[in-house]
Amino acid sequence: MGPKCMGRARPGAGCRQARQGLHPASGRSGHARGRLPSPVHASTSEETGKWAGGDATAELPRLVKAALGQEVDRPPAWMMRQAGRYQKAYRDLSAKYPGFRQRSETTDLIVDITLQPWRSFKPDGLILFSDILTPLNAMGIPFEIDETKGPVVDDPVREMGGLKKMHVIDFDQVDFVGKALTILRDEVKSAPDVPAILGFVGSPWTLATYVVEGKSTRDYKVIKCLCDSDPEIMHALLSNLAESIALYCVYQIESGAQSIQIFDSWGGQLPPSAWDTFSGPYIKSIVSQVKAKYPEVPLTLYANGSGGLLERMKETGVDVIGLDWTIDMGDARKRLGTDLSIQGNVDPARLFSTKEGISAAIDDCVAKAGTKGHILNLGHGVMVGTPEESVAHFFQYNRECGQYKK
């Protein structure tokens, strides 16, 4: 039996019948470094037009249409961290393959884990199971992920000499990402309601926090002090990262990703003026480079704690701004306008509530977002311990009760 639609009045919607300056760095040449492999899904201009935007809008998944501001029948929905430890299927697989990097760097496992929420919940978007740090190894920055401590970079970069080990991304070292994206596109292409395949990257600033600090941190003292004491090092590091991340975005698109989310996860830790110097310009450069090649592939920018940065985030040129749960959707829409799509932003903790509470949160979010240019999501990732039945209700309620009023 389907969810009971709340029937709350929303502008334009109702329940069922009544219901959205880079500092460039030069990379070293080498085998597969900085040279993109031959595109898989964008092999011809005709094919590029079909899946990357172009003129064949009827063939685009609902999520891609919404990201581009096109008309859709209801808000598409997916969740950050929708594949993860809250799912029994993931925990069972993790028991068999205990290393996170094994799970996130083995093509077959990436595909299987990415598809787990699709099998269970049928979201409108499937985000690649990976990690924002995955490309670092391919740039000359080795790292490990401790199952309890998180990411560890044994040789952090804190002086100019440390940049000598960096090079432009070597795609041979991340080929599992490209292969997985290609397989995922093929796996879901015949579904009755085809989901969008989503790639993602970390922003240069967010990646730099790990490269400089050497680990996860709560206060960012080392990197913030380096910004003040030797900004030249920071700009050189951020330039190197931005160069490779732009190429990595294109690589994911040409492997099958239909949209890319840029996680500036720790951008909200910067004062706005510092964000203008150490994060925003590098994101803008990435967006510019990707858009020069694939102008119709939507790019989303998400930053946790970004209430003070929304207008600045819009200036990067992305198509979608991802909102965390601390920002009122109505306020965000007023600040950002209607010429930009928005994503979010139900509080992840609401998934521990009753079905009625979850439904009410969705209704409030969708009503304030409006009937165009909205992708329903949480304001952060799915929390460990979240009941699977709550996630199921989230998606089912939106499918059955989220139709926009004609």
Summary of the structure (lengths in Angstrom):
residues: 406
radius of gyration: 20.3
end to end distance: 25.9
largest distance: 63.9
contacts: 1426
relative contact order: 0.17
helix: 48%
strand: 11%
